[in-house]
Amino acid sequence: MLAVKSKAADYTPADVSSSESSSTWKQIVGPVEPFLRAVTVFLEEQLGAFEPEVAAYARYALTNQGKQLRPALVALSAGASGKKNDGLVTVAAIIEMVHLATLVHDDVTDHASIRRCRPTMAANWGNTASVLVGDCLFAHALTLAAAFPTPDICRAVAQATKIVCSGEILQTQRRGCIGLGRTEYDRIIRMKTAELFALSCDLGAHMGGAQPGQRAALRAYGISLGMAYQIYDDCLDVFGSENKAGKSLGTDLIGGKLTLPVIVSLERGTSSDRREIERLIAEGDANGLPRLRVLLDKYDALAESQRVICDHCRVANECLSVLKPGPERDSLMSAAAFIARQAFALGESA
């Protein structure tokens, strides 16, 4: 498990390569593997709710699940603070559907051609169909949420979806904004990514019958874990390889998005290097990615980003101290270690 330390600077690559934190993702979600299979089956069953002409598009989107991180957080949070129940599968499927809808839209706005080792929906069927399919997925997720006996689930999902979309809008508004600092960057990724992590943990705890303090702690865990994950994903876009990532990279540069590695280099760079980074961002040309990486390496942008990722992971695991020891809590802690380890692997491959 990820060690809890008093300072982020004390957290090093050795911590995430230790035997305690070297679990594969499959091992981490082992306690909830049957649950994740049930979520997959449930999502497949939802295809019948779409018009026959739309079902093929929906199938393409709904069968492109990755690690099922958000459904896993639903089940692990319920098990760590209470007990699992049948309604959890529906909740997890709702959140996963919202997430997959955001990916469909992201691939349109980012002009991405590959997602999880296959062509994006936009690459196959164009932007118009992709946007509308994403809208259908959002609407169906809310339809499922509205079927619960009380409005709590639907209200929470609708609010989280609004926050996620608002975060995406803010990021779009700030494209090419060289003055974007860490505070505003944190606000954006907290909204567009961490909110669904928090919702997964929060509703898992709620459905599992957690005490208010446990529920609040798990929501806070989700926020910190989601922040770490998004920063890692932003680093992957610059320092990763498409073969290993299974998706189009360099899309942030093309889209004029300022992510943490770029922000760090702008903070530390000389006037001339800052101007060159600004030019590369303004041009939005994927051919400028190698030069951008040289500049980011010059100012140790990856190392600083890794430090911030580890700090978020450490804070996430500190939130779990209110929970009783058990396999689900262990898996939640290992999930944070997994993200930190993936971040350090970028440095090894670079």
C-alpha positions as CSV (number, residue, x, y, z in Angstrom):
1,M,0.0,0.0,0.0
2,L,1.0,3.6,-0.5
3,A,2.9,4.9,2.5
4,V,1.5,7.9,4.3
5,K,4.2,10.5,4.8
6,S,4.3,13.9,6.3
7,K,5.7,15.6,3.2
8,A,5.1,15.0,-0.5
9,A,8.9,15.5,-1.1
10,D,9.5,12.4,1.0
11,Y,7.6,10.2,-1.4
12,T,9.9,8.7,-4.0
13,P,9.8,6.1,-6.8
14,A,11.1,3.5,-4.4
15,D,7.8,3.8,-2.4
16,V,5.7,2.8,-5.4
17,S,8.0,0.0,-6.6
18,S,8.0,-1.7,-3.2
19,S,6.3,-5.2,-2.9
20,E,3.5,-3.6,-1.0
21,S,2.4,-1.4,-3.8
22,S,3.3,-3.5,-6.8
23,S,-0.1,-5.0,-7.3
24,T,-1.4,-5.1,-10.9
25,W,-4.8,-3.5,-11.6
26,K,-6.4,-6.9,-11.9
27,Q,-5.2,-7.8,-8.4
28,I,-6.4,-4.5,-7.0
29,V,-10.0,-5.0,-8.2
30,G,-10.0,-8.7,-7.4
31,P,-12.4,-8.4,-4.5
32,V,-15.0,-6.8,-6.8
33,E,-14.3,-8.7,-10.1
34,P,-17.8,-10.4,-10.1
35,F,-19.4,-6.9,-9.5
36,L,-17.5,-5.5,-12.5
37,R,-18.7,-8.3,-14.7
38,A,-22.3,-7.6,-13.6
39,V,-21.8,-3.9,-14.5
40,T,-20.7,-5.0,-18.0
41,V,-23.7,-7.2,-18.5
42,F,-26.0,-4.5,-17.3
43,L,-24.6,-2.0,-19.8
44,E,-25.0,-4.5,-22.6
45,E,-28.6,-5.0,-21.6
46,Q,-29.2,-1.2,-21.9
47,L,-28.8,-1.4,-25.7
48,G,-32.4,-2.5,-26.0
49,A,-33.5,0.9,-24.7
50,F,-32.1,2.7,-27.8
51,E,-33.7,2.9,-31.3
52,P,-32.4,0.1,-33.5
53,E,-30.6,2.6,-35.7
54,V,-28.9,4.1,-32.7
55,A,-28.1,0.8,-30.9
56,A,-25.0,0.1,-33.0
57,Y,-23.5,3.4,-32.0
58,A,-24.4,2.9,-28.4
59,R,-22.9,-0.6,-28.4
60,Y,-19.6,0.8,-29.8
61,A,-19.5,3.4,-27.0
62,L,-20.6,1.1,-24.1
63,T,-18.3,-1.8,-25.0
64,N,-15.2,0.4,-24.9
65,Q,-14.7,0.2,-21.2
66,G,-11.1,0.4,-19.9
67,K,-10.1,-0.5,-16.3
68,Q,-13.7,0.2,-15.1
69,L,-12.1,2.4,-12.4
70,R,-15.3,4.3,-11.5
71,P,-17.4,1.2,-11.1
72,A,-14.6,-0.4,-9.0
73,L,-14.7,2.7,-6.8
74,V,-18.4,2.3,-6.3
75,A,-18.1,-1.3,-5.1
76,L,-14.9,-0.8,-3.1
77,S,-16.4,2.2,-1.3
78,A,-19.5,0.3,-0.4
79,G,-17.6,-2.7,0.8
80,A,-15.1,-0.6,2.8
81,S,-17.8,1.4,4.7
82,G,-20.9,-0.8,4.7
83,K,-22.1,-3.7,2.5
84,K,-22.8,-4.3,-1.2
85,N,-26.4,-4.5,-2.6
86,D,-28.1,-5.0,-5.9
87,G,-28.7,-1.3,-6.5
88,L,-24.9,-0.7,-6.6
89,V,-24.6,-2.3,-10.1
90,T,-27.1,0.2,-11.5
91,V,-25.4,3.1,-9.8
92,A,-22.0,2.0,-11.2
93,A,-23.4,1.5,-14.7
94,I,-25.0,5.0,-14.6
95,I,-21.7,6.6,-13.6
96,E,-19.8,4.6,-16.2
97,M,-22.3,5.6,-18.9
98,V,-21.8,9.3,-18.0
99,H,-18.0,8.8,-18.2
100,L,-18.2,7.0,-21.6
101,A,-20.4,9.8,-22.9
102,T,-17.8,12.4,-21.9
103,L,-15.1,10.3,-23.7
104,V,-17.2,10.4,-26.9
105,H,-17.5,14.2,-26.6
106,D,-13.8,14.6,-25.7
107,D,-12.7,12.7,-28.8
108,V,-14.7,15.1,-30.9
109,T,-13.3,18.3,-29.2
110,D,-9.7,16.9,-29.1
111,H,-9.8,15.6,-32.7
112,A,-8.6,12.2,-31.4
113,S,-8.6,9.3,-33.8
114,I,-7.7,6.4,-31.4
115,R,-9.2,5.5,-28.0
116,R,-8.3,2.3,-26.2
117,C,-6.6,0.8,-29.2
118,R,-9.4,1.3,-31.7
119,P,-10.8,4.1,-33.8
120,T,-12.9,6.7,-31.9
121,M,-16.5,7.0,-32.7
122,A,-15.8,10.3,-34.4
123,A,-13.2,8.7,-36.6
124,N,-15.7,6.1,-37.7
125,W,-18.9,8.0,-38.0
126,G,-18.1,11.7,-37.8
127,N,-18.5,14.5,-35.2
128,T,-22.3,15.0,-35.6
129,A,-23.3,11.5,-34.9
130,S,-20.7,11.2,-32.0
131,V,-22.0,14.3,-30.2
132,L,-25.6,13.1,-30.5
133,V,-24.7,9.6,-29.3
134,G,-23.0,11.1,-26.3
135,D,-26.1,13.1,-25.6
136,C,-28.2,9.9,-25.8
137,L,-25.9,8.3,-23.3
138,F,-26.2,11.2,-20.9
139,A,-30.0,11.1,-21.2
140,H,-30.3,7.4,-20.6
141,A,-28.0,7.6,-17.6
142,L,-30.4,10.1,-16.0
143,T,-33.4,8.0,-17.0
144,L,-31.9,5.1,-15.0
145,A,-31.1,7.3,-12.1
146,A,-34.6,8.7,-12.0
147,A,-35.9,5.1,-11.5
148,F,-34.6,4.9,-7.9
149,P,-37.3,5.2,-5.2
150,T,-35.9,8.6,-4.0
151,P,-34.5,11.5,-6.0
152,D,-31.2,11.4,-4.2
153,I,-29.3,9.3,-6.8
154,C,-30.7,11.3,-9.8
155,R,-30.0,14.6,-8.2
156,A,-26.4,13.6,-7.4
157,V,-25.8,12.2,-10.9
158,A,-27.3,15.3,-12.6
159,Q,-25.3,17.7,-10.4
160,A,-22.1,15.8,-11.1
161,T,-22.7,15.7,-14.8
162,K,-23.3,19.5,-14.8
163,I,-20.0,20.0,-13.0
164,V,-18.1,17.7,-15.4
165,C,-19.5,19.5,-18.4
166,S,-18.8,22.9,-16.8
167,G,-15.2,21.9,-16.2
168,E,-14.9,21.0,-19.9
169,I,-16.3,24.3,-20.9
170,L,-13.9,26.2,-18.7
171,Q,-11.0,24.2,-20.2
172,T,-12.2,25.1,-23.7
173,Q,-12.5,28.8,-22.8
174,R,-8.9,28.8,-21.6
175,R,-7.3,27.2,-24.6
176,G,-4.1,29.0,-25.4
177,C,-4.3,31.0,-22.2
178,I,-0.7,31.2,-21.2
179,G,-1.5,33.0,-18.0
180,L,-3.3,29.9,-16.7
181,G,-1.8,29.0,-13.3
182,R,-1.9,26.0,-11.0
183,T,-5.0,27.2,-9.0
184,E,-7.2,27.5,-12.1
185,Y,-5.8,24.3,-13.6
186,D,-6.6,22.5,-10.3
187,R,-10.1,23.9,-10.4
188,I,-10.7,22.7,-14.0
189,I,-9.4,19.1,-13.5
190,R,-11.3,18.8,-10.2
191,M,-14.5,19.6,-12.0
192,K,-14.0,17.7,-15.3
193,T,-12.4,14.5,-13.8
194,A,-12.3,14.3,-10.1
195,E,-16.0,15.0,-9.7
196,L,-17.0,11.6,-11.2
197,F,-14.4,9.8,-9.0
198,A,-15.9,11.6,-6.0
199,L,-19.4,10.7,-7.1
200,S,-18.4,7.0,-7.4
201,C,-17.1,6.9,-3.9
202,D,-19.9,9.0,-2.4
203,L,-22.7,7.0,-3.9
204,G,-21.0,3.7,-3.2
205,A,-20.7,4.7,0.4
206,H,-24.3,6.0,0.5
207,M,-25.8,2.9,-1.0
208,G,-23.7,0.7,1.3
209,G,-25.0,2.4,4.4
210,A,-21.9,4.3,5.4
211,Q,-21.9,6.7,8.4
212,P,-21.8,10.4,7.4
213,G,-18.1,10.7,8.4
214,Q,-17.1,7.7,6.3
215,R,-19.1,9.0,3.3
216,A,-17.5,12.4,3.5
217,A,-14.0,10.8,3.8
218,L,-14.6,8.6,0.8
219,R,-15.8,11.5,-1.3
220,A,-12.6,13.4,-0.3
221,Y,-10.6,10.3,-1.3
222,G,-12.3,10.3,-4.7
223,I,-11.4,14.0,-5.3
224,S,-7.7,13.5,-4.5
225,L,-7.5,10.3,-6.5
226,G,-9.2,11.9,-9.5
227,M,-6.9,14.9,-9.3
228,A,-3.9,12.5,-9.4
229,Y,-5.3,10.5,-12.2
230,Q,-6.0,13.5,-14.4
231,I,-2.5,14.9,-13.9
232,Y,-1.1,11.5,-14.7
233,D,-3.2,11.5,-17.9
234,D,-2.0,15.0,-18.8
235,C,1.6,13.8,-18.4
236,L,0.9,10.7,-20.5
237,D,-0.3,13.0,-23.3
238,V,3.2,14.5,-23.5
239,F,5.6,11.8,-22.2
240,G,3.8,8.6,-23.1
241,S,3.8,6.5,-26.2
242,E,0.6,5.8,-28.3
243,N,1.4,2.1,-28.5
244,K,1.4,1.7,-24.7
245,A,-1.3,4.3,-24.0
246,G,-3.7,2.9,-26.7
247,K,-5.0,6.3,-27.6
248,S,-4.0,9.4,-29.5
249,L,-1.4,11.5,-27.7
250,G,-0.3,15.1,-28.2
251,T,-4.0,16.2,-28.3
252,D,-3.5,18.7,-25.5
253,L,-0.8,20.6,-27.5
254,I,-3.0,20.5,-30.6
255,G,-5.9,21.7,-28.7
256,G,-4.0,24.5,-26.9
257,K,-4.6,23.1,-23.5
258,L,-2.3,24.1,-20.7
259,T,-1.6,21.1,-18.4
260,L,0.6,20.9,-15.4
261,P,3.9,20.0,-17.1
262,V,3.5,23.1,-19.4
263,I,2.5,25.3,-16.5
264,V,5.6,24.2,-14.5
265,S,7.9,25.0,-17.4
266,L,6.3,28.4,-17.9
267,E,6.8,29.1,-14.2
268,R,10.5,28.1,-14.3
269,G,11.5,29.0,-17.8
270,T,13.7,31.8,-19.1
271,S,12.0,34.6,-21.1
272,S,13.1,33.1,-24.4
273,D,12.0,29.5,-23.5
274,R,8.7,30.9,-22.3
275,R,8.2,32.6,-25.6
276,E,9.0,29.4,-27.5
277,I,6.5,27.4,-25.4
278,E,3.9,30.0,-26.0
279,R,4.6,29.8,-29.7
280,L,4.3,26.0,-29.7
281,I,1.0,26.2,-27.8
282,A,-0.3,28.9,-30.2
283,E,0.6,26.9,-33.3
284,G,-1.1,23.7,-32.0
285,D,1.0,21.5,-34.3
286,A,1.7,17.9,-33.3
287,N,5.1,18.2,-35.0
288,G,6.0,20.6,-32.2
289,L,5.6,17.9,-29.5
290,P,9.3,16.7,-29.6
291,R,10.5,20.3,-29.1
292,L,8.0,20.9,-26.3
293,R,9.2,17.7,-24.6
294,V,12.8,19.0,-24.7
295,L,11.7,22.2,-23.0
296,L,9.7,20.4,-20.4
297,D,12.6,18.1,-19.6
298,K,14.9,21.1,-19.3
299,Y,12.8,22.4,-16.4
300,D,12.0,19.0,-14.8
301,A,8.3,19.3,-15.5
302,L,7.7,15.6,-15.3
303,A,9.4,15.3,-11.9
304,E,7.4,18.1,-10.5
305,S,4.2,16.7,-11.9
306,Q,5.0,13.3,-10.4
307,R,5.6,15.0,-7.0
308,V,2.1,16.6,-7.2
309,I,0.5,13.3,-8.2
310,C,2.1,11.5,-5.3
311,D,1.0,14.3,-3.0
312,H,-2.6,13.8,-4.1
313,C,-2.3,10.0,-3.7
314,R,-0.9,10.4,-0.2
315,V,-3.8,12.7,0.7
316,A,-6.3,10.3,-0.8
317,N,-5.0,7.5,1.4
318,E,-5.0,9.6,4.5
319,C,-8.7,10.0,4.0
320,L,-9.2,6.3,4.4
321,S,-7.9,6.3,8.0
322,V,-11.5,6.5,9.3
323,L,-12.4,3.1,7.7
324,K,-11.9,-0.2,9.3
325,P,-9.1,-2.4,7.9
326,G,-10.2,-4.8,5.2
327,P,-9.7,-6.0,1.7
328,E,-11.8,-3.2,0.1
329,R,-9.9,-0.5,2.0
330,D,-6.6,-2.2,1.0
331,S,-7.7,-2.1,-2.6
332,L,-8.6,1.6,-2.4
333,M,-5.1,2.3,-1.0
334,S,-3.5,0.2,-3.7
335,A,-5.4,2.1,-6.4
336,A,-3.7,5.3,-5.3
337,A,-0.3,3.5,-5.3
338,F,-1.1,2.2,-8.8
339,I,-1.6,5.7,-10.2
340,A,1.6,6.9,-8.6
341,R,3.5,4.0,-10.0
342,Q,2.1,4.6,-13.5
343,A,3.3,8.2,-13.2
344,F,6.8,7.2,-12.3
345,A,6.8,4.6,-15.2
346,L,6.6,7.6,-17.6
347,G,9.9,8.8,-16.3
348,E,11.4,5.4,-16.7
349,S,10.3,5.2,-20.3
350,A,11.3,8.8,-21.1
